[in-house]
């Protein structure tokens, strides 16, 4: 529900799939639009005095990946994993 609200999605309609959102974000990133949107949002937040730019925060939260793990290569000589 919160995701839908933050993205401006109508709650009476189905949300886009993860793969659709991933493709859209990939296109935004490839075209350099994600960076521009970020800078625009920061500028708006500064203009509205929501942030002042005097502090920097770094988030080191773990993010789960949806990719399958790749098997480790085996050394041809010993058969051990690299």
Backbone torsions as a table, in degrees:
resi	resn	phi	psi	omega
1	UNK	NA	-46.1	-179.3
2	UNK	-62.8	-43.3	178.6
3	UNK	-57.9	-46.4	179.9
4	UNK	-59.6	-43.5	-179.8
5	UNK	-63.4	-47.8	-177.6
6	UNK	-64.9	-29.8	179.6
7	UNK	-92.5	-2.7	179.8
8	UNK	74.0	26.6	-180.0
9	UNK	-86.8	140.4	178.4
10	UNK	-70.1	125.6	-177.4
11	UNK	-71.8	-13.2	179.5
12	UNK	-87.3	-4.2	179.4
13	UNK	-116.9	153.2	178.6
14	UNK	-64.1	143.2	176.9
15	UNK	-76.3	152.2	176.1
16	UNK	-63.0	153.5	179.3
17	UNK	-71.1	163.4	176.9
18	UNK	-58.9	-40.3	-178.7
19	UNK	-65.4	-37.4	177.0
20	UNK	-64.8	-47.2	179.0
21	UNK	-62.2	-38.3	179.2
22	UNK	-64.1	-43.4	178.3
23	UNK	-63.7	-42.0	179.6
24	UNK	-63.6	-47.0	-179.5
25	UNK	-64.4	-37.5	177.5
26	UNK	-61.2	-43.8	177.6
27	UNK	-63.9	-43.2	178.3
28	UNK	-60.1	-41.0	-179.3
29	UNK	-69.1	-46.5	-179.0
30	UNK	-59.7	-37.0	-178.5
31	UNK	-85.5	-1.5	179.9
32	UNK	79.4	8.0	-177.4
33	UNK	-76.8	-31.3	-179.9
34	UNK	-61.3	-43.2	179.7
35	UNK	-64.8	-41.8	179.6
36	UNK	-65.9	-41.6	177.9
37	UNK	-61.3	-43.0	178.5
38	UNK	-59.6	-49.0	-179.4
39	UNK	-62.5	-39.1	177.4
40	UNK	-63.1	-42.8	179.5
41	UNK	-64.9	-39.9	177.2
42	UNK	-62.9	-43.8	179.0
43	UNK	-61.3	-43.1	178.7
44	UNK	-63.1	-44.2	179.6
45	UNK	-63.3	-36.1	176.4
46	UNK	-68.9	-43.2	178.7
47	UNK	-61.1	-35.7	-179.9
48	UNK	-85.1	1.5	-179.0
49	UNK	59.8	32.3	174.3
50	UNK	-79.1	-38.3	175.1
51	UNK	-129.4	156.0	178.7
52	UNK	-117.4	-6.6	176.7
53	UNK	80.4	9.1	-178.0
54	UNK	-89.9	-8.4	-179.7
55	UNK	-128.0	151.4	177.3
56	UNK	-127.7	131.0	179.0
57	UNK	-116.0	141.8	178.6
58	UNK	-121.0	125.2	-179.6
59	UNK	-98.0	122.9	178.7
60	UNK	-112.2	27.8	-179.4
61	UNK	-66.4	140.8	176.6
62	UNK	-71.2	139.6	178.5
63	UNK	-121.9	122.0	179.3
64	UNK	-67.7	137.5	176.7
65	UNK	-97.1	150.6	-179.9
66	UNK	-102.2	5.9	179.8
67	UNK	-83.9	151.7	175.8
68	UNK	-76.2	145.1	175.9
69	UNK	-68.5	140.2	176.7
70	UNK	-86.2	139.5	179.0
71	UNK	-66.0	145.1	177.2
72	UNK	-70.6	144.2	176.4
73	UNK	-70.6	147.5	176.2
74	UNK	-102.3	137.0	177.0
75	UNK	-67.6	132.1	-178.9
76	UNK	-64.3	-31.4	-174.1
77	UNK	-82.8	-40.4	-174.1
78	UNK	-108.6	-23.1	-175.9
79	UNK	84.0	-1.5	178.9
80	UNK	-80.2	152.9	177.4
81	UNK	-72.1	142.5	177.3
82	UNK	-82.1	NA	NA
